[in-house]
Each structure stands twice: as C-alpha cells, then as structure tokens.
C-alpha cells in the first residue's frame, strides 16, 4: 500500500487515481471529524469535498509525513469559517456512526454501552481537551500533527492532552469506570 506522501506525489505528477485513493483513505474520517464540529452530516460532507478540492486543485507543497495534518487543518479552518458565517455554537462531539459493532450481540451491547459512557464523559470535558484527545487517540495523529491542526504549539498540545486525560479519567470515575475497565 502506498504512503500518503507517495500518493500525493503521484497526484502532483498527473495520476488522478492517486487523488481518488487519498479521498477514499481519508474521506470518511474527515467527514466524521467535520460532522463532530458542525453537527450536520450534509455540511460535513460538503466541507470534506471542499477540503480535498482545495488541496487537489491548488496542489500546495506539503512536507513529508504531514498530509493528514494538512488535510485536517484545512478542514478545521473551513469549519471555523462556516461557524463564523452561521454563528453556530462551537461544540465538538463524536459521531455515533464511528462505533463499530462486533459479531456477538452481547459483545456489541457491552461495547455500545462502554462507548456511550465514554462519549458522555468526553462531552463533559472542555472542547479543546476533547479535540486534542480525539485527534491523537481517535485519528492516530502525532502530537505535532494535532498541534498543527489545532493551530497551537507542541507544548500547548501536550498540556491539553495531559489535562484532557486527567479530566476524562475523573469523569469516567464519576460513571463508575475504574482504571482497570479503561
């Protein structure tokens, strides 16, 4: 499987299918990320397409290993711009469609309940903590990439993650979830 950087270079060299592969690779994740900001699936899908169009049409120079961060940073900018236009409330939450079920109904029910508790607790902590946690642990971005997406420095991101984990753990303990259950 080709890396993001290889696909982007291929796209820049004229291979349109490489751009399609990048869209397939990140389209659903980016839509879920935008939907969590906007609370509107249709707007999220439109913005996801706008983000890819912005990158694939303008063809910016993206440093090695930073394609996902650049893409999510573009998405965050476009979502913020839409918020300013619509004067929407800025709250980040997780999309229910991101919960995947297992084959066993009992296992699925247990996982669904565990996720519901996690989402409830995530929604009780500050939005900047929630976003930092989601970018690093939900999307697997590095601290530097999350910092780039959030528009802050690495130290601030590390502090957001550290404090976010503390607050999330406190909220989980209020729900009766212990360290062993996490």
PyMOL commands that set and color helices and strands:
alter all, ss='L'
color gray80, all
select helices_A, chain A and resi 4-12+16-38+41-58+67-86+96-98+105-124+127-138+143-150+154-174+179-181
alter helices_A, ss='H'
color red, helices_A
deselect
rebuild
show_as cartoon
